[in-house]
Amino acid sequence: MEHLDSLENRSIHLLREAYSCIPNLAMLWSIGKDSTALLHLTRKAFLGHVPFPLVHIDTNYKIPEMTAYRDRLARQWKLTMIVGRNDAALAQKQTFPDGAVDRIACCRLLKTQALRDTLSGQGVRLKLDHATGKYEPDPGREPYTGIIAGIRADEEGSRSKERYFSPRDQQNRWDLGDQPPEFWDQYKTDFAPGTHVRIHPLLDWREVDVWEYIDRERIPTVSLYYDQGAGKRYRSLGCYPCTLPVESMARTPGEIVAELRTGKFKDIAERSGRAQDQEDRGTLEELRRDGYM
């Protein structure tokens, strides 16, 4: 487990560095395995406390188990939980399930635009009221200067081009050709005023590392990742109209690790069940340049 300890130590260092250097910080929580492992690392880094808000972009098409799990854990761990949505697009039915746009355009509206508006303080921003268990309009409208995200370089091509501290402009646009060099544990954390910063503490983790860590730390994860008896489970989570399960009988994190170690998915991309990726012709990178997660 020396490898996991090394990964854990670097991620905790990055989290503490971000917190000490980047004002108005928040963390994206997609409810998936990576961002949930990152949430666990954050609680370790700050002695059981999460000192910044968690942001979840809700497309209104998430699998119900995901949002139920989100709210249950948010209450249990006393998290400051913020939900952002693009209510205008939903009200106008400008979505793929409504037949108005294709999957990529739907992602651009319900994920990219919703994220940009939430981070800037201009869009719908709801906050969990722990007393009532309901989401109410968030009175805080300050933009988030930095956002921590649980992306990994091995998950998808455009993510491999990221830095640990990755600057964006005021509109959250990403210029791949203008990124700071990062050598060893030296990171650029001082950026010009108006710069938005994405921080990626899991960048050098692999899928199997995440599952080994979840297994070792006994991190609670949403049940969709495990076979419930039908010989299928989800490997990557997204919106239900665009996400398909994979053939697998794994019912525990340890069994998932065993599958990955045997090469069961060697020639199958992790996001192969995400239909928008199948339609992608370089568009996913364009979405990320424009502010996508």
One Martini backbone bead per residue (centre of mass of N, CA, C, O) as a GRO file, in nm:
protein
  293
    1MET     BB    1   0.050   0.067   0.005
    2GLU     BB    2   0.262   0.284  -0.074
    3HIS     BB    3   0.125   0.406  -0.322
    4LEU     BB    4  -0.127   0.520  -0.176
    5ASP     BB    5   0.025   0.698   0.025
    6SER     BB    6   0.151   0.881  -0.187
    7LEU     BB    7  -0.111   0.983  -0.311
    8GLU     BB    8  -0.237   1.092  -0.054
    9ASN     BB    9  -0.017   1.299   0.023
   10ARG     BB   10  -0.040   1.472  -0.231
   11SER     BB   11  -0.340   1.544  -0.213
   12ILE     BB   12  -0.327   1.680   0.064
   13HIS     BB   13  -0.124   1.894  -0.016
   14LEU     BB   14  -0.301   2.025  -0.239
   15LEU     BB   15  -0.538   2.102  -0.059
   16ARG     BB   16  -0.378   2.285   0.138
   17GLU     BB   17  -0.261   2.473  -0.074
   18ALA     BB   18  -0.528   2.577  -0.185
   19TYR     BB   19  -0.645   2.687   0.084
   20SER     BB   20  -0.396   2.891   0.137
   21CYS     BB   21  -0.409   3.044  -0.175
   22ILE     BB   22  -0.726   3.020  -0.240
   23PRO     BB   23  -0.990   3.200  -0.270
   24ASN     BB   24  -1.300   3.108  -0.282
   25LEU     BB   25  -1.351   2.798  -0.226
   26ALA     BB   26  -1.435   2.490  -0.403
   27MET     BB   27  -1.614   2.168  -0.460
   28LEU     BB   28  -1.663   1.913  -0.667
   29TRP     BB   29  -1.966   1.691  -0.665
   30SER     BB   30  -2.078   1.414  -0.860
   31ILE     BB   31  -2.094   1.125  -0.681
   32GLY     BB   32  -1.860   0.987  -0.758
   33LYS     BB   33  -1.576   0.812  -0.684
   34ASP     BB   34  -1.366   1.040  -0.710
   35SER     BB   35  -1.509   1.273  -0.549
   36THR     BB   36  -1.545   1.093  -0.294
   37ALA     BB   37  -1.249   1.042  -0.239
   38LEU     BB   38  -1.186   1.346  -0.219
   39LEU     BB   39  -1.365   1.400   0.024
   40HIS     BB   40  -1.210   1.214   0.214
   41LEU     BB   41  -0.938   1.362   0.187
   42THR     BB   42  -1.041   1.630   0.301
   43ARG     BB   43  -1.111   1.523   0.584
   44LYS     BB   44  -0.819   1.445   0.641
   45ALA     BB   45  -0.680   1.726   0.594
   46PHE     BB   46  -0.924   1.861   0.812
   47LEU     BB   47  -1.012   1.683   1.055
   48GLY     BB   48  -1.327   1.618   0.940
   49HIS     BB   49  -1.331   1.876   0.767
   50VAL     BB   50  -1.504   2.107   0.536
   51PRO     BB   51  -1.389   2.442   0.446
   52PHE     BB   52  -1.589   2.409   0.193
   53PRO     BB   53  -1.787   2.401  -0.059
   54LEU     BB   54  -2.016   2.201  -0.229
   55VAL     BB   55  -2.059   2.120  -0.582
   56HIS     BB   56  -2.363   2.049  -0.769
   57ILE     BB   57  -2.456   1.954  -1.093
   58ASP     BB   58  -2.797   1.962  -1.185
   59THR     BB   59  -2.979   1.829  -1.466
   60ASN     BB   60  -3.244   1.647  -1.381
   61TYR     BB   61  -3.093   1.345  -1.486
   62LYS     BB   62  -3.030   1.195  -1.248
   63ILE     BB   63  -2.989   0.932  -1.071
   64PRO     BB   64  -3.167   0.894  -0.789
   65GLU     BB   65  -2.943   0.761  -0.611
   66MET     BB   66  -2.751   1.005  -0.620
   67THR     BB   67  -2.919   1.225  -0.465
   68ALA     BB   68  -2.974   1.057  -0.213
   69TYR     BB   69  -2.677   1.019  -0.137
   70ARG     BB   70  -2.594   1.313  -0.120
   71ASP     BB   71  -2.793   1.401   0.112
   72ARG     BB   72  -2.712   1.193   0.322
   73LEU     BB   73  -2.406   1.272   0.343
   74ALA     BB   74  -2.441   1.575   0.397
   75ARG     BB   75  -2.578   1.531   0.672
   76GLN     BB   76  -2.377   1.339   0.811
   77TRP     BB   77  -2.114   1.549   0.740
   78LYS     BB   78  -2.190   1.851   0.738
   79LEU     BB   79  -2.232   1.988   0.456
   80THR     BB   80  -2.175   2.235   0.223
   81MET     BB   81  -2.451   2.243  -0.005
   82ILE     BB   82  -2.438   2.297  -0.358
   83VAL     BB   83  -2.677   2.376  -0.619
   84GLY     BB   84  -2.672   2.366  -0.975
   85ARG     BB   85  -2.869   2.525  -1.248
   86ASN     BB   86  -3.047   2.526  -1.572
   87ASP     BB   87  -3.358   2.645  -1.574
   88ALA     BB   88  -3.401   2.763  -1.855
   89ALA     BB   89  -3.349   2.508  -2.025
   90LEU     BB   90  -3.561   2.333  -1.881
   91ALA     BB   91  -3.812   2.514  -1.936
   92GLN     BB   92  -3.746   2.507  -2.265
   93LYS     BB   93  -3.653   2.213  -2.345
   94GLN     BB   94  -3.316   2.217  -2.393
   95THR     BB   95  -3.295   1.885  -2.453
   96PHE     BB   96  -3.245   1.559  -2.523
   97PRO     BB   97  -3.505   1.424  -2.399
   98ASP     BB   98  -3.685   1.648  -2.566
   99GLY     BB   99  -3.547   1.668  -2.869
  100ALA     BB  100  -3.382   1.954  -2.921
  101VAL     BB  101  -3.097   1.817  -2.873
  102ASP     BB  102  -2.802   1.702  -2.842
  103ARG     BB  103  -2.586   1.576  -2.619
  104ILE     BB  104  -2.368   1.797  -2.632
  105ALA     BB  105  -2.561   2.040  -2.602
  106CYS     BB  106  -2.673   1.949  -2.332
  107CYS     BB  107  -2.406   1.966  -2.178
  108ARG     BB  108  -2.359   2.266  -2.230
  109LEU     BB  109  -2.614   2.358  -2.071
  110LEU     BB  110  -2.635   2.163  -1.800
  111LYS     BB  111  -2.317   2.193  -1.732
  112THR     BB  112  -2.140   2.424  -1.835
  113GLN     BB  113  -2.333   2.666  -1.788
  114ALA     BB  114  -2.408   2.594  -1.498
  115LEU     BB  115  -2.122   2.610  -1.384
  116ARG     BB  116  -2.047   2.898  -1.464
  117ASP     BB  117  -2.287   3.033  -1.313
  118THR     BB  118  -2.227   2.922  -1.032
  119LEU     BB  119  -1.932   3.031  -0.999
  120SER     BB  120  -2.018   3.341  -1.060
  121GLY     BB  121  -2.324   3.392  -0.927
  122GLN     BB  122  -2.558   3.403  -1.173
  123GLY     BB  123  -2.704   3.153  -1.099
  124VAL     BB  124  -2.838   2.882  -0.980
  125ARG     BB  125  -2.829   2.868  -0.609
  126LEU     BB  126  -2.833   2.604  -0.382
  127LYS     BB  127  -2.901   2.530  -0.029
  128LEU     BB  128  -2.864   2.325   0.231
  129ASP     BB  129  -3.098   2.260   0.484
  130HIS     BB  130  -3.049   2.083   0.769
  131ALA     BB  131  -3.324   2.124   0.919
  132THR     BB  132  -3.516   2.043   0.651
  133GLY     BB  133  -3.372   1.912   0.381
  134LYS     BB  134  -3.366   2.165   0.199
  135TYR     BB  135  -3.356   2.374  -0.086
  136GLU     BB  136  -3.221   2.699  -0.094
  137PRO     BB  137  -3.144   2.998  -0.161
  138ASP     BB  138  -2.836   3.139  -0.198
  139PRO     BB  139  -2.705   3.424  -0.052
  140GLY     BB  140  -2.439   3.360  -0.185
  141ARG     BB  141  -2.271   3.549  -0.470
  142GLU     BB  142  -1.991   3.476  -0.475
  143PRO     BB  143  -1.734   3.399  -0.647
  144TYR     BB  144  -1.532   3.139  -0.746
  145THR     BB  145  -1.190   3.123  -0.773
  146GLY     BB  146  -1.191   2.812  -0.689
  147ILE     BB  147  -1.182   2.460  -0.807
  148ILE     BB  148  -1.229   2.137  -0.703
  149ALA     BB  149  -1.133   1.833  -0.881
  150GLY     BB  150  -1.180   1.466  -0.973
  151ILE     BB  151  -0.972   1.434  -1.193
  152ARG     BB  152  -0.816   1.217  -1.443
  153ALA     BB  153  -0.577   1.149  -1.682
  154ASP     BB  154  -0.688   0.840  -1.760
  155GLU     BB  155  -0.999   0.887  -1.839
  156GLU     BB  156  -0.935   1.128  -2.056
  157GLY     BB  157  -0.770   1.302  -2.291
  158SER     BB  158  -0.807   1.607  -2.191
  159ARG     BB  159  -0.715   1.549  -1.890
  160SER     BB  160  -0.402   1.497  -1.962
  161LYS     BB  161  -0.358   1.834  -1.999
  162GLU     BB  162  -0.342   1.896  -1.717
  163ARG     BB  163  -0.311   2.053  -1.407
  164TYR     BB  164  -0.315   2.099  -1.080
  165PHE     BB  165  -0.291   2.412  -1.158
  166SER     BB  166  -0.559   2.553  -1.354
  167PRO     BB  167  -0.607   2.810  -1.556
  168ARG     BB  168  -0.864   3.055  -1.599
  169ASP     BB  169  -1.077   3.264  -1.699
  170GLN     BB  170  -1.354   3.458  -1.625
  171GLN     BB  171  -1.517   3.230  -1.820
  172ASN     BB  172  -1.365   2.942  -1.781
  173ARG     BB  173  -1.149   2.932  -1.988
  174TRP     BB  174  -0.922   2.710  -2.169
  175ASP     BB  175  -0.563   2.738  -2.219
  176LEU     BB  176  -0.341   2.504  -2.319
  177GLY     BB  177  -0.094   2.710  -2.405
  178ASP     BB  178  -0.143   2.851  -2.093
  179GLN     BB  179   0.058   2.682  -1.883
  180PRO     BB  180   0.208   2.594  -1.609
  181PRO     BB  181   0.473   2.469  -1.483
  182GLU     BB  182   0.546   2.134  -1.327
  183PHE     BB  183   0.777   2.055  -1.064
  184TRP     BB  184   0.718   1.822  -0.881
  185ASP     BB  185   0.623   2.022  -0.585
  186GLN     BB  186   0.589   2.272  -0.788
  187TYR     BB  187   0.347   2.535  -0.766
  188LYS     BB  188   0.130   2.750  -0.913
  189THR     BB  189  -0.065   3.002  -0.701
  190ASP     BB  190  -0.008   3.275  -0.854
  191PHE     BB  191  -0.252   3.490  -0.991
  192ALA     BB  192  -0.419   3.686  -1.169
  193PRO     BB  193  -0.658   3.886  -1.158
  194GLY     BB  194  -0.951   3.691  -1.253
  195THR     BB  195  -0.858   3.417  -1.206
  196HIS     BB  196  -0.940   3.086  -1.262
  197VAL     BB  197  -0.911   2.784  -1.058
  198ARG     BB  198  -0.806   2.453  -1.108
  199ILE     BB  199  -0.805   2.164  -0.894
  200HIS     BB  200  -0.606   1.834  -0.914
  201PRO     BB  201  -0.550   1.582  -0.681
  202LEU     BB  202  -0.611   1.316  -0.897
  203LEU     BB  203  -0.442   1.317  -1.164
  204ASP     BB  204  -0.237   1.049  -1.087
  205TRP     BB  205  -0.467   0.866  -1.079
  206ARG     BB  206  -0.626   0.557  -1.098
  207GLU     BB  207  -0.886   0.359  -1.108
  208VAL     BB  208  -0.758   0.139  -0.920
  209ASP     BB  209  -0.672   0.333  -0.696
  210VAL     BB  210  -0.949   0.429  -0.610
  211TRP     BB  211  -1.061   0.146  -0.533
  212GLU     BB  212  -0.843   0.075  -0.327
  213TYR     BB  213  -0.903   0.316  -0.144
  214ILE     BB  214  -1.199   0.258  -0.086
  215ASP     BB  215  -1.139  -0.016   0.040
  216ARG     BB  216  -0.938   0.069   0.264
  217GLU     BB  217  -1.134   0.321   0.379
  218ARG     BB  218  -1.439   0.270   0.359
  219ILE     BB  219  -1.599   0.421   0.136
  220PRO     BB  220  -1.893   0.558   0.065
  221THR     BB  221  -2.090   0.441  -0.210
  222VAL     BB  222  -2.280   0.419  -0.462
  223SER     BB  223  -2.474   0.140  -0.560
  224LEU     BB  224  -2.431   0.154  -0.882
  225TYR     BB  225  -2.134   0.011  -0.876
  226TYR     BB  226  -2.310  -0.249  -0.807
  227ASP     BB  227  -2.417  -0.555  -0.812
  228GLN     BB  228  -2.777  -0.665  -0.773
  229GLY     BB  229  -2.809  -0.953  -0.975
  230ALA     BB  230  -2.782  -0.883  -1.309
  231GLY     BB  231  -2.474  -0.838  -1.409
  232LYS     BB  232  -2.474  -0.520  -1.340
  233ARG     BB  233  -2.296  -0.201  -1.371
  234TYR     BB  234  -2.147   0.098  -1.292
  235ARG     BB  235  -1.851   0.279  -1.396
  236SER     BB  236  -2.002   0.543  -1.493
  237LEU     BB  237  -2.151   0.857  -1.405
  238GLY     BB  238  -2.469   1.009  -1.503
  239CYS     BB  239  -2.712   1.046  -1.703
  240TYR     BB  240  -2.972   0.831  -1.772
  241PRO     BB  241  -2.997   0.878  -2.095
  242CYS     BB  242  -2.643   0.844  -2.114
  243THR     BB  243  -2.623   0.576  -1.922
  244LEU     BB  244  -2.446   0.267  -1.901
  245PRO     BB  245  -2.394  -0.041  -1.818
  246VAL     BB  246  -2.197  -0.314  -1.720
  247GLU     BB  247  -2.052  -0.617  -1.732
  248SER     BB  248  -2.099  -0.729  -1.389
  249MET     BB  249  -2.039  -0.900  -1.053
  250ALA     BB  250  -1.957  -0.673  -0.877
  251ARG     BB  251  -2.012  -0.596  -0.505
  252THR     BB  252  -1.725  -0.470  -0.447
  253PRO     BB  253  -1.435  -0.306  -0.436
  254GLY     BB  254  -1.256  -0.562  -0.444
  255GLU     BB  255  -1.390  -0.683  -0.703
  256ILE     BB  256  -1.317  -0.447  -0.886
  257VAL     BB  257  -1.015  -0.471  -0.858
  258ALA     BB  258  -0.996  -0.756  -0.972
  259GLU     BB  259  -1.098  -0.685  -1.253
  260LEU     BB  260  -0.878  -0.475  -1.319
  261ARG     BB  261  -0.631  -0.671  -1.272
  262THR     BB  262  -0.731  -0.885  -1.506
  263GLY     BB  263  -0.837  -0.706  -1.763
  264LYS     BB  264  -1.147  -0.686  -1.834
  265PHE     BB  265  -1.107  -0.354  -1.932
  266LYS     BB  266  -0.860  -0.302  -2.118
  267ASP     BB  267  -1.044  -0.235  -2.407
  268ILE     BB  268  -1.227  -0.046  -2.212
  269ALA     BB  269  -1.353   0.236  -2.154
  270GLU     BB  270  -1.463   0.391  -1.878
  271ARG     BB  271  -1.673   0.583  -2.069
  272SER     BB  272  -1.844   0.378  -2.255
  273GLY     BB  273  -2.136   0.441  -2.107
  274ARG     BB  274  -2.110   0.729  -2.240
  275ALA     BB  275  -2.281   0.854  -2.503
  276GLN     BB  276  -2.137   1.130  -2.557
  277ASP     BB  277  -1.859   0.999  -2.621
  278GLN     BB  278  -1.953   0.854  -2.886
  279GLU     BB  279  -2.018   1.143  -3.029
  280ASP     BB  280  -1.738   1.230  -3.010
  281ARG     BB  281  -1.514   1.478  -3.207
  282GLY     BB  282  -1.357   1.668  -2.986
  283THR     BB  283  -1.588   1.806  -2.809
  284LEU     BB  284  -1.498   1.756  -2.516
  285GLU     BB  285  -1.263   1.953  -2.526
  286GLU     BB  286  -1.436   2.199  -2.594
  287LEU     BB  287  -1.602   2.191  -2.336
  288ARG     BB  288  -1.352   2.227  -2.147
  289ARG     BB  289  -1.259   2.499  -2.264
  290ASP     BB  290  -1.558   2.622  -2.175
  291GLY     BB  291  -1.596   2.470  -1.858
  292TYR     BB  292  -1.595   2.191  -1.818
  293MET     BB  293  -1.520   1.916  -1.599
   0.00000   0.00000   0.00000
